[in-house]
């Protein structure tokens, strides 16, 4: 009788532990985290190098233990009055709770010039809307604070210059 009671108790404890672990895993999945981010950009081309500042908001939704989707709305400000919006959508892979890598497309909008562009006038700049590919890595210092590095490659430029940039930044999750 004692053996049967012991086996029954062991079975109940094992199932309870399994249910708790599954609930913790489910809590991690489909959870959306919001936050802010900012830092510096280094824009590079054959003709120039420029340092800019950026900041923005993000929302990250966990799909599973290792995968998430992150949407952002960022503003970059360059030293010559260039202001642009960046709207990336990233697929993110979490190696651990501390380290992740991400990549995806980014829509770039140059808001410092407005949206009026005439393509038949060669003296005018190209369209104020561009497309970039971006990859990066993020390290979580704590559950709320993180640092990150990104590389952005312009596919469709919003300027005459073919520029790419490197971003170093930090962020805070709410």
C-alpha angles and dihedrals in degrees: 000000000000091000092051091048091047092050091047091050091047090050092051093049092048093050093046091052090049092051092049091049091049091050091051090050091048090049089055092049120073091013116137119212122194127202152143130254138186145162144120133309127208110204115201134193136144091267105041150002120218133184116218137174126233139188138167154139129271142189120202121193118195113223096180141339092291106021134068141157120231125196122190144183110203135177122206123196121197128199095251095056097272110152120182138172121222121198110185129177112202136192106213130200118200112208090180136348087272105042132049140159127210144181144171147119125310128201111217122202121187102212096174091078101037124231102286113107130158112206095194092063108080092198092064123086121249123267117311089232121079142165129229139178116226134191130178152149131237131201119196109217091185133351089277108029125063142167125214145181126207139183120208123198117194114225098170109022129218091206138042090254121081098229133171126185144209118215128201114187152148134220149189127224118211 
